[in-house]
Amino acid sequence: MDRRDFLKTAAAATVVTSMGNRLSYGAAESFPYRTLGHTGEKVSLIGLGGYHLGKQSDEQESIRIIRSGLDGGVNFLDNCWDYNGGVSEERMGKALRDGYRQKAFLMTKVDGQTKKAAEQQLDESLRRLQTDHIDLLQFHEVIRETDPARIFGAGGSMEAALAAKKAGKVRYIGFTGHKSPDIHLKMLETAFAHNFTFDSVQMPLNVMDAHFRSFTNDP
């Protein structure tokens, strides 16, 4: 088995594991959870995305939605440094006050092209989210053929992520992509070459409409 076949097999095994029928439940046993990638963490089957929460006219409604979700058992929160000019992270940060941060598995993303840019974005995210650490930091929109080499290259954003993890600002590292499975595979190959294993890979798979901008059908 060559390296490419190995990576395909490993990626498929990860998907099967995460999409299987094995469920665990929270203390109230009222909400389903699954293990997230290689993290070993239990996250809710449904997550709360930060993008649209930053577009509402009523900030207090956004905060109520986040807190209601956390109270109901949803613990996975998705966000990104550039969502709505930072408003999405600011609102989520306000919602995570008063002990709500302890209920959340918090994920945000950076898309800085260099170590310096990624460091700045991460620090801004920490400030907006009003926390001292991000549970999962993801490299956002790995969509270009050159992205994997740039991220892992000297002075690349991976250096910023690893330094942040060592400093306790980040617990886990992953990436997202919105273009094609081939670029995802190239990212995994590049990581393999650098003896690095991503904790998670987020793919834009839409169970509601597989024909609209389909990640699987239109690579």
Secondary structure as the mmCIF struct_conf table of DSSP 4:
data_model
#
loop_
_struct_conf.conf_type_id
_struct_conf.id
_struct_conf.beg_label_comp_id
_struct_conf.beg_label_asym_id
_struct_conf.beg_label_seq_id
_struct_conf.end_label_comp_id
_struct_conf.end_label_asym_id
_struct_conf.end_label_seq_id
HELX_RH_AL_P HELX_RH_AL_P1 ARG A 3 MET A 19
BEND BEND1 GLY A 20 ASN A 21
STRN STRN1 SER A 24 TYR A 25
TURN_TY1_P TURN_TY1_P1 ALA A 27 ALA A 28
BEND BEND2 GLU A 29 GLU A 29
BEND BEND3 PHE A 31 PHE A 31
STRN STRN2 PRO A 32 THR A 35
TURN_TY1_P TURN_TY1_P2 GLY A 37 THR A 39
STRN STRN3 LYS A 42 SER A 44
BEND BEND4 LEU A 45 ILE A 46
STRN STRN4 LEU A 48 GLY A 49
BEND BEND5 GLY A 50 GLY A 50
TURN_TY1_P TURN_TY1_P3 TYR A 51 TYR A 51
HELX_RH_3T_P HELX_RH_3T_P1 HIS A 52 GLY A 54
TURN_TY1_P TURN_TY1_P4 LYS A 55 LYS A 55
BEND BEND6 SER A 57 SER A 57
HELX_RH_AL_P HELX_RH_AL_P2 GLU A 59 ASP A 71
TURN_TY1_P TURN_TY1_P5 GLY A 72 GLY A 73
STRN STRN5 PHE A 76 ASP A 78
TURN_TY1_P TURN_TY1_P6 TRP A 81 ASP A 82
HELX_RH_3T_P HELX_RH_3T_P2 TYR A 83 GLY A 86
HELX_RH_AL_P HELX_RH_AL_P3 VAL A 87 ALA A 95
TURN_TY1_P TURN_TY1_P7 LEU A 96 GLY A 99
HELX_RH_3T_P HELX_RH_3T_P3 TYR A 100 LYS A 103
STRN STRN6 PHE A 105 VAL A 110
BEND BEND7 GLN A 113 THR A 114
HELX_RH_AL_P HELX_RH_AL_P4 LYS A 115 LEU A 129
TURN_TY1_P TURN_TY1_P8 GLN A 130 GLN A 130
BEND BEND8 ASP A 132 ASP A 132
STRN STRN7 ILE A 134 PHE A 139
BEND BEND9 ARG A 144 ARG A 144
TURN_TY1_P TURN_TY1_P9 GLU A 145 THR A 146
HELX_RH_AL_P HELX_RH_AL_P5 ASP A 147 PHE A 152
BEND BEND10 GLY A 153 GLY A 153
TURN_TY1_P TURN_TY1_P10 ALA A 154 GLY A 155
HELX_RH_AL_P HELX_RH_AL_P6 SER A 157 LYS A 166
TURN_TY1_P TURN_TY1_P11 ALA A 167 GLY A 168
BEND BEND11 LYS A 169 LYS A 169
STRN STRN8 VAL A 170 THR A 176
BEND BEND12 HIS A 178 LYS A 179
HELX_RH_AL_P HELX_RH_AL_P7 PRO A 181 ALA A 193
TURN_TY1_P TURN_TY1_P12 HIS A 194 ASN A 195
BEND BEND13 ASP A 199 ASP A 199
STRN STRN9 SER A 200 GLN A 202
BEND BEND14 VAL A 207 MET A 208
TURN_TY1_P TURN_TY1_P13 ALA A 210 HIS A 211
BEND BEND15 PHE A 212 ARG A 213
TURN_TY1_P TURN_TY1_P14 PHE A 215 ASN A 217
#
